[in-house]
């Protein structure tokens, strides 16, 4: 009887386990097989592909005909035609009367462009994904668009498919590849006609924009579509929800692709797999949705400027502050450099990226695959930012603080400034250290650090700064024994 009872229990338990497994498999299948309606409520229910949250670091590349004059910014053509005084004087002093923007096309030769060198640089910088401007607001495409009327890099300038070249090189280094694509074009006559009609017609969207976007998806299988140039019309004109429903339901990248939030007036910071909200967006506090901080190493321009001054370039300390504060608050850092018309990356940009890569090679465990902790910026010491490693990934709310049942295997505190007398004073870790069961170490330094709690503050004795590997931004690791 005891044996029969035990056998019955085993069978029942096995059946319950099998049922649970089937339920889990069915739930996963439901998510994978779900059809998203062309409505924001439905599109917003799509779980974020985990790779994007874990990646943390990306490289942004603004490259186009504006790299030829290399003056002002990537808005050169618009500034010139709009009568900007500095741009007009630049053209008058350096180009003959009657010179047109289209004449920059043959000068965009990219004769020193080596995509493998680019990819190697970005990989050494610690990037996990790369986003290239497939088309900026000028309308010139870096791929052989079938609707560009020869206004593309395959037919004018380099005579090569630059999107394909970068995509292949990036993927060869096991990084994800994405495309930036401007929805509008400053001077496209079809778009301007729709605009004159107060966007009641949609000829530009149907005949140019959608075919280009679908060609990009089918030909290059991007992991990211980074939309921009949306602010003149509502999402109804751009037909944004229908495009995204196709992207999520039927495209060849439907299970892995992520998109940002620039899909029409009123959409930024409200809809999309991740939010950009605004250029150089870094709120400095935890957000309730996955977000990205897109910022430039040249603080004054996204495109390459030949007259860039050294004081315009972010220092490595400034670059690390952007990266660390962004990741601490649940965001990704998308770091922009503008290539030259010859197809090279300026030496000062290379130096900054390689310095970032050196730092990440040592301190990367506090960045990659981490999650926001209960606190982001220490209340007592504003130079300290926290991250943690937890047991679960929340695809609906990847930026959320740890939940009650999450197991935290490590807490990291990144210190942006070295304290006087090697004594670090912080407050927000007090509760976790009260039990006395945590080991405290500094990455790049041997041995455990001494610490004590007094009057609600934690005092940590740091090693001699000269003995630590990092030259800037030092990482403390708090790990349960």
C-alpha positions in Angstrom: 0.0 0.0 0.0 2.9 2.4 0.9 4.6 1.6 -2.4 1.3 2.1 -4.3 0.7 5.5 -2.5 4.2 6.6 -3.2 3.8 5.7 -6.9 0.5 7.6 -7.0 2.2 10.7 -5.6 5.1 10.5 -8.0 2.7 10.1 -11.0 0.5 13.0 -9.8 3.6 15.2 -9.2 5.0 14.3 -12.6 1.7 15.1 -14.2 1.7 18.5 -12.5 5.2 19.2 -13.6 4.4 18.2 -17.2 1.3 20.4 -17.1 3.4 23.3 -15.8 5.9 22.8 -18.6 3.2 22.6 -21.2 1.6 25.8 -19.8 5.0 27.5 -19.9 5.7 26.3 -23.4 2.2 27.4 -24.5 2.7 30.8 -22.9 6.0 31.2 -24.7 4.4 30.2 -27.9 1.6 32.7 -27.4 4.1 35.5 -27.1 6.1 34.3 -30.2 2.9 33.7 -32.2 1.1 36.8 -31.1 -0.2 39.1 -33.8 0.1 42.8 -33.1 -2.6 45.2 -34.3 -1.6 48.5 -35.9 -2.6 50.3 -32.7 -0.2 51.7 -30.1 -1.8 49.7 -27.2 -1.2 46.5 -29.0 2.3 47.4 -30.3 3.3 48.6 -26.8 2.5 45.1 -25.4 5.4 43.5 -27.2 8.1 42.4 -24.8 11.5 44.0 -25.3 14.1 41.5 -26.9 16.5 40.8 -24.1 19.6 41.4 -26.1 19.0 45.2 -26.2 18.8 45.7 -22.5 21.9 43.6 -21.9 24.0 45.4 -24.6 24.2 48.8 -22.9 26.8 50.3 -25.3 26.3 51.3 -28.9 28.0 53.4 -31.5 26.1 55.9 -33.7 27.5 57.0 -37.1 26.2 60.1 -38.8 27.7 59.9 -42.3 26.5 61.6 -45.5 27.2 64.4 -48.0 27.3 66.9 -45.1 30.7 65.2 -44.3 32.1 66.9 -47.5 31.9 70.5 -46.5 32.3 69.4 -42.8 31.2 72.7 -41.6 28.5 73.7 -39.0 26.7 70.4 -38.6 24.9 67.6 -40.5 22.1 70.3 -41.1 24.5 72.1 -43.5 22.1 72.0 -46.5 19.1 73.2 -44.6 21.2 76.0 -42.9 22.5 77.1 -46.2 19.2 77.2 -48.0 17.6 78.8 -44.9 20.0 81.7 -45.1 22.2 81.0 -42.1 24.8 83.7 -42.1 27.9 81.6 -41.2 27.0 78.9 -43.7 26.3 81.4 -46.5 29.6 83.1 -46.0 31.4 79.8 -45.9 30.0 78.8 -49.3 30.7 82.3 -50.8 34.3 82.1 -49.7 35.1 78.6 -50.8 32.8 77.6 -53.7 32.0 79.2 -57.0 28.7 81.1 -57.6 25.8 78.8 -58.5 27.4 75.8 -56.8 24.7 73.3 -55.7 24.5 70.9 -52.8 24.2 68.0 -55.3 27.7 68.8 -56.5 29.1 67.5 -53.2 28.0 64.1 -54.3 31.1 63.2 -56.4 33.4 64.6 -53.7 32.0 62.0 -51.2 34.5 59.4 -52.3 35.2 57.4 -49.1 38.5 56.4 -50.6 40.0 55.4 -47.3 36.9 53.6 -46.0 37.8 50.3 -44.4 34.7 48.8 -42.8 36.7 46.0 -41.1 38.9 48.7 -39.3 35.8 50.5 -38.2 34.3 47.3 -36.8 37.5 46.4 -35.0 37.6 49.9 -33.4 34.0 49.7 -32.3 34.5 46.2 -30.9 37.6 47.4 -29.0 35.5 50.3 -27.7 33.2 47.8 -26.0 30.2 48.4 -28.3 27.6 45.7 -28.6 25.7 47.3 -31.5 26.3 49.9 -34.2 23.7 52.2 -35.8 24.5 53.8 -39.2 22.6 56.6 -40.9 21.0 54.9 -43.9 19.5 58.2 -44.9 19.6 61.6 -43.1 17.2 64.5 -43.7 19.1 65.4 -47.0 17.6 62.4 -48.6 20.9 60.9 -49.9 21.0 57.2 -49.0 24.0 55.0 -48.1 22.4 52.1 -49.8 21.1 51.6 -53.4 17.5 52.7 -52.7 15.2 51.8 -55.6 13.3 55.0 -55.0 16.2 57.5 -54.6 16.4 58.5 -58.3 20.2 57.8 -58.3 20.7 60.0 -55.1 22.6 57.2 -53.3 26.1 56.0 -52.5 26.0 53.2 -55.1 25.5 55.6 -58.0 27.0 58.8 -56.7 30.2 59.2 -54.7 31.8 56.0 -53.3 30.0 53.8 -55.8 29.4 51.1 -53.2 26.7 49.9 -50.8 27.9 51.5 -47.6 25.1 50.0 -45.4 26.0 46.5 -46.6 29.7 47.0 -46.0 29.2 48.3 -42.5 26.6 45.7 -41.7 28.8 42.8 -42.7 31.9 44.1 -40.9 29.9 44.8 -37.7 28.3 41.4 -37.6 31.7 39.7 -38.2 32.7 41.1 -34.8 29.5 39.7 -33.2 27.9 43.1 -32.8 24.3 43.9 -33.7 23.7 46.2 -36.7 21.0 48.9 -36.9 20.0 51.6 -39.3 19.0 55.2 -38.6 16.4 56.4 -41.1 14.9 59.9 -41.4 11.2 59.8 -42.1 11.2 63.2 -43.8 13.4 64.8 -46.4 14.0 68.5 -46.4 13.6 69.2 -50.2 12.0 66.1 -51.6 9.3 67.5 -54.0 6.9 64.6 -53.3 7.2 65.2 -49.5 6.8 68.9 -50.0 3.7 68.4 -52.0 2.2 66.3 -49.2 3.2 69.1 -46.8 1.4 71.7 -48.9 -1.7 69.5 -48.8 -1.4 69.6 -45.0 -0.5 65.9 -45.0 -4.0 64.9 -46.3 -2.2 63.1 -49.1 0.4 60.4 -48.5 2.2 60.0 -51.8 5.7 60.4 -50.2 5.0 57.8 -47.6 3.5 55.3 -50.0 5.9 55.8 -52.9 9.2 56.6 -51.1 9.4 56.0 -47.4 7.7 52.7 -47.0 9.5 51.1 -50.0 12.9 52.3 -48.6 12.2 51.0 -45.1 11.0 47.6 -46.3 14.1 47.4 -48.6 16.3 48.1 -45.6 14.6 45.4 -43.6 14.6 42.7 -46.3 18.1 43.4 -47.6 20.1 44.1 -44.4 18.0 42.5 -41.6 18.7 45.3 -39.1 18.4 44.6 -35.3 17.5 48.3 -34.7 15.4 50.8 -36.7 16.3 54.2 -35.3 13.6 56.6 -36.7 14.0 60.3 -36.9 12.7 63.4 -38.8 9.1 62.7 -37.6 8.2 66.0 -36.0 6.4 67.8 -38.9 3.4 65.3 -39.1 1.4 63.0 -36.9 1.9 59.2 -36.9 -1.3 58.9 -39.0 0.5 60.5 -42.0 3.6 58.4 -41.6 1.4 55.3 -41.3 3.7 54.4 -38.4 1.5 51.8 -36.6 0.9 49.8 -39.8 4.6 49.7 -40.5 5.5 48.6 -37.0 2.7 45.9 -37.1 4.2 44.5 -40.2 7.7 44.7 -38.7 6.6 42.8 -35.5 4.4 40.3 -37.3 5.7 39.5 -40.7 9.2 40.9 -41.3 12.3 38.7 -41.3 13.5 40.4 -38.1 10.2 40.3 -36.2 11.5 38.4 -33.2 14.7 40.4 -32.6 14.3 44.0 -33.9 13.8 47.0 -31.7 12.6 50.5 -32.6 12.8 53.9 -30.9 10.0 56.3 -30.3 10.3 58.9 -33.1 7.2 58.0 -35.2 5.2 61.3 -35.3 4.1 64.3 -33.3 3.3 63.4 -29.7 4.9 59.9 -30.0 8.4 60.4 -28.6 8.7 59.3 -24.9 5.3 57.6 -25.2 5.6 54.7 -27.7 8.3 52.4 -29.0 10.5 49.5 -27.7 12.9 52.1 -26.2 12.6 55.9 -25.8 15.0 58.5 -26.9 12.7 61.4 -26.0 15.2 64.0 -27.1 18.8 64.3 -28.4 21.3 63.8 -25.6 18.6 62.6 -23.3 19.9 61.7 -19.9 17.3 62.3 -17.1 19.6 61.2 -14.3 17.0 59.2 -12.6 15.2 55.8 -13.2 12.6 55.7 -15.9 9.6 53.5 -16.2 10.4 52.3 -19.7 13.6 51.2 -21.4 15.4 54.2 -22.9 18.6 55.3 -24.7 20.9 58.2 -24.3 22.2 59.2 -27.8 25.0 61.7 -27.5 28.0 62.9 -29.5 31.7 62.8 -28.7 31.9 66.1 -30.6 29.5 68.0 -28.3 28.5 70.5 -31.0 27.6 68.2 -34.0 26.6 64.7 -35.0 28.3 64.9 -38.4 32.0 65.5 -38.9 33.3 69.1 -38.6 36.6 70.0 -40.1 36.8 73.0 -37.8 36.1 71.0 -34.6 38.2 72.3 -31.6 39.6 70.1 -28.9 37.5 71.8 -26.3 34.4 70.6 -28.2 35.3 67.0 -27.7 34.2 65.1 -24.6 37.0 64.1 -22.2 37.2 60.4 -21.2 35.9 61.5 -17.8 32.9 63.2 -19.3 32.3 60.2 -21.6 32.4 57.8 -18.7 30.0 59.9 -16.6 27.5 59.7 -19.5 27.8 56.0 -19.8 27.8 55.2 -16.1 24.9 57.5 -15.1 22.9 56.2 -18.1 23.3 52.5 -17.4 22.6 53.1 -13.7 19.2 54.6 -14.6 18.3 51.7 -16.9 19.3 53.2 -20.2 21.7 52.3 -23.0 24.5 54.7 -24.2 24.6 55.3 -28.0 27.8 57.2 -28.6 28.1 59.1 -31.8 31.1 59.8 -34.0 30.9 61.4 -37.4 33.2 59.9 -40.1 35.0 62.0 -42.6 34.2 62.2 -46.3 37.3 60.0 -46.9 35.7 57.3 -44.8 38.0 57.6 -41.7 37.3 58.1 -38.0 39.1 61.1 -36.6 42.1 60.2 -34.4 40.6 62.1 -31.4 37.4 60.0 -31.6 39.5 56.8 -31.9 41.4 57.8 -28.8 38.2 58.4 -26.8 36.6 55.1 -27.9 39.7 53.1 -27.2 40.0 54.6 -23.7 36.4 53.7 -23.1 37.1 50.2 -24.3 40.1 49.8 -21.9 37.9 50.9 -19.0 35.1 48.5 -20.0 37.5 45.6 -20.4 38.3 46.0 -16.7 35.0 47.3 -15.3 32.5 45.9 -17.8 30.9 43.5 -15.3 29.4 46.6 -13.6 27.8 47.6 -17.0 26.9 44.8 -19.3 23.9 42.7 -18.4 23.3 44.7 -15.2 20.0 46.1 -13.9 19.1 49.2 -12.0 19.5 48.8 -8.3 17.2 50.2 -5.5 19.2 53.4 -5.6 20.8 55.0 -8.7 22.9 58.0 -7.5 24.1 57.8 -3.9 22.2 60.3 -1.6 25.3 61.2 0.3 27.8 61.2 -2.5 26.7 62.4 -6.0 29.8 61.0 -7.6 28.7 57.4 -6.9 26.3 55.5 -9.3 24.9 52.0 -8.6 24.1 48.9 -10.7 23.4 45.3 -9.8 23.2 41.8 -11.2 19.9 40.1 -10.5 18.4 36.7 -11.1 15.6 37.6 -13.6 15.0 39.7 -16.7 11.6 41.6 -16.9 10.9 42.0 -20.6 7.9 44.3 -19.8 9.8 46.5 -17.5 13.6 46.0 -17.9 14.4 49.3 -16.3 12.5 48.4 -13.1 14.2 48.1 -9.7 14.7 44.6 -8.3 11.5 42.9 -7.1 10.9 41.2 -3.8 11.7 37.7 -5.1 14.8 38.7 -7.2 18.1 37.3 -6.1 20.8 40.0 -6.3 24.2 38.3 -6.8 26.3 41.6 -6.8 25.9 45.3 -6.3 28.3 47.7 -8.0 29.1 51.3 -7.1 31.0 53.3 -9.7 33.0 56.2 -8.2 33.6 59.1 -10.7 35.9 61.1 -8.4 38.5 59.7 -6.0 37.9 60.9 -2.4 40.4 62.8 -0.2 42.4 60.7 2.2 41.3 57.5 0.4 38.1 57.4 2.5 34.8 56.9 0.7 31.6 57.9 2.5 28.3 56.7 1.1 24.8 56.1 2.5 22.5 54.1 0.2 24.2 50.8 0.8 23.9 50.9 4.6 20.9 48.6 4.8 22.5 45.9 2.7 25.8 46.0 4.7 24.1 46.0 8.2 24.1 42.2 8.3 27.9 42.2 7.9 27.7 39.4 5.3 29.0 41.3 2.2 32.6 41.3 0.9 33.7 44.7 -0.5 36.4 44.8 -3.2 37.6 47.2 -5.8 37.9 46.0 -9.4 41.5 46.3 -10.5 42.8 46.1 -6.9 43.7 43.0 -4.9 42.2 42.1 -1.5 39.1 43.1 0.4 38.4 46.6 1.6 37.8 47.6 5.2 34.6 49.3 6.0 32.4 50.3 8.9 29.0 51.8 9.6 28.7 54.9 11.7 25.7 57.2 12.2 23.9 55.8 9.2 26.8 56.2 6.8 29.3 53.6 5.3 33.0 54.4 5.5 35.1 52.5 3.1 38.9 52.7 3.2 40.2 52.6 -0.4 43.6 51.3 -1.5 46.5 53.6 -2.5 45.3 55.2 -5.8 48.6 54.5 -7.4 48.1 50.7 -7.0 44.8 50.6 -8.8 44.5 49.7 -12.5 41.9 52.3 -13.4 42.9 55.8 -14.0 39.4 57.1 -13.8 36.0 55.8 -12.7 36.6 53.1 -10.1 34.2 50.3 -9.4 33.4 48.8 -6.0 31.8 45.4 -5.8 29.5 44.3 -2.9 29.0 40.6 -3.0 27.3 38.3 -0.4 29.7 35.9 1.2 
